[in-house]
Amino acid sequence: KGNPALGMDRGHKADPNANREWSPAEWADARRLAPREVCTAMMLARYAGFRGQTIARLQWKTYQDDPDFGKCFRHTAKKNDEQSYVPAVPLLRNYVDALPVRHLEFIAVRDDGTPWPSEKLLQATVSHFLRSIEATSAVDPGATMHGLRVTYAAERKQFGQQIGKFQG
């Protein structure tokens, strides 16, 4: 009738640095140092707020013309099967438009041009890259791809549709 776990210690303590916002300096360094396959995933998380599972399967056909923003992403999120409309802010639009792999089905691909076989591999690749630059102090501990989504959401809340205008 009661909670059998009441009074027990938690087996896991949350990391206060996990999923934190990124600083502008961290973002600039990570973006400068990232190989294209990692940078593309990070750009889509940072400026569109996409989850890793969405990034791994985001197709070029979802990147469409938009009368208000020039370009947008219209897709169905895998996690909740919801239709989504995300404006492509100028920084993201310029980056995506310059990608040399437009003949492929997916926007975010591995360095050899093949699709990511899984979201887990994409996440692991980004995570390994971030840990490697964390060791050089380019980013502070706790920098994650999900933290880029947190940064996107915080900036969107603060600046509304002008997201991407204030940070690069």
C-alpha positions in Angstrom: 0.0 0.0 0.0 3.0 2.3 0.5 6.1 3.1 -1.6 8.6 0.3 -1.1 11.5 2.6 -2.2 10.6 5.3 0.4 13.7 6.3 2.3 16.2 4.5 0.1 19.2 6.3 -1.3 19.1 7.0 -5.0 21.4 4.7 -7.0 22.2 7.5 -9.5 22.9 11.1 -8.8 22.2 13.6 -11.6 25.2 15.4 -13.0 24.5 19.2 -12.6 26.6 19.9 -15.7 24.6 17.5 -17.9 22.5 19.1 -20.6 23.5 22.6 -19.7 23.5 25.6 -22.1 26.7 26.1 -24.1 28.6 29.3 -23.9 29.2 31.3 -27.2 33.0 30.6 -26.9 32.5 26.8 -26.5 30.2 26.8 -29.5 32.6 28.7 -31.6 35.5 26.4 -30.7 33.5 23.2 -31.1 32.2 24.3 -34.5 35.7 25.3 -35.7 37.2 22.0 -34.6 34.5 19.6 -35.6 34.8 17.4 -38.7 31.8 17.9 -41.1 30.0 14.8 -40.0 30.0 16.0 -36.4 29.5 19.7 -37.2 26.3 18.9 -39.2 24.8 17.0 -36.3 25.7 19.8 -33.9 24.4 22.5 -36.2 21.0 20.8 -36.5 20.8 20.4 -32.7 21.9 24.0 -32.0 19.9 25.9 -34.6 16.9 23.6 -35.1 16.6 21.9 -31.8 16.6 18.4 -33.3 17.1 15.3 -31.3 19.8 12.8 -32.3 17.3 10.3 -33.6 15.8 13.0 -35.9 19.2 14.2 -37.1 20.2 10.7 -38.1 17.2 10.3 -40.3 16.5 13.8 -41.5 16.0 13.7 -45.2 16.7 16.4 -47.8 13.0 16.3 -48.8 12.2 17.8 -45.4 14.3 20.9 -46.2 11.8 23.0 -48.0 11.2 26.5 -49.3 9.4 28.8 -46.9 7.9 32.2 -47.7 8.8 33.7 -44.3 12.3 32.3 -43.6 13.5 31.2 -47.0 13.9 27.6 -45.9 12.4 25.4 -43.2 12.3 21.8 -42.1 8.9 20.0 -42.2 9.2 16.5 -40.8 7.5 14.0 -38.5 9.4 13.4 -35.2 10.3 9.8 -34.7 9.9 10.1 -30.9 6.3 11.2 -30.8 5.1 10.9 -34.4 4.3 14.7 -34.4 4.4 16.9 -37.4 7.0 19.6 -37.0 7.8 22.9 -38.7 11.2 24.4 -37.9 12.4 27.6 -39.6 16.0 27.4 -40.9 17.6 30.5 -39.5 20.3 32.1 -41.7 23.3 30.5 -40.0 21.8 27.0 -40.4 20.5 27.7 -43.9 23.9 28.9 -45.1 25.6 25.8 -43.6 23.1 23.3 -45.0 23.0 24.9 -48.4 26.8 24.6 -48.6 26.9 20.9 -47.8 28.4 19.0 -50.7 26.2 15.8 -50.2 22.9 17.0 -51.6 22.6 14.0 -53.9 22.2 11.7 -50.9 18.9 10.9 -49.1 19.9 12.2 -45.7 21.3 15.6 -44.6 23.6 14.3 -41.8 25.8 11.6 -43.1 29.1 10.0 -42.0 32.4 11.1 -43.4 32.3 8.5 -46.2 28.8 9.8 -47.3 26.9 6.8 -45.9 23.9 7.3 -43.7 24.3 6.9 -40.0 23.3 3.2 -39.3 21.8 4.3 -35.9 21.2 7.3 -33.8 23.4 5.7 -31.1 26.4 5.8 -33.4 25.8 9.4 -34.3 25.4 10.3 -30.6 28.5 8.3 -29.7 30.6 10.0 -32.5 29.6 13.4 -31.4 30.1 12.5 -27.7 33.6 11.2 -28.4 34.5 14.3 -30.3 33.2 16.5 -27.4 35.2 14.5 -24.9 38.4 14.9 -27.0 38.0 18.7 -27.2 37.0 18.9 -23.5 40.5 17.4 -22.8 42.0 20.4 -24.6 39.8 22.8 -22.7 38.0 23.9 -25.9 34.7 23.1 -24.1 33.9 22.9 -20.4 33.0 19.5 -18.8 29.4 18.5 -19.5 29.1 19.8 -23.1 26.6 17.5 -24.9 24.6 17.5 -28.1 21.5 17.6 -25.9 23.0 20.7 -24.3 22.9 22.3 -27.8 19.2 21.7 -27.9 18.9 23.3 -24.4 20.8 26.3 -25.8 18.5 26.4 -28.8 15.4 26.3 -26.5 16.8 29.0 -24.1 17.6 31.3 -27.0 14.3 30.7 -28.6 12.5 31.5 -25.3 14.6 34.7 -24.9 14.5 36.0 -28.5 11.6 34.2 -30.1 11.8 33.8 -33.9 15.0 35.8 -34.0 16.9 32.7 -32.8 20.4 32.5 -34.3 20.7 36.2 -34.7 22.4 36.8 -31.4 24.8 33.9 -31.3 26.9 32.4 -34.0 
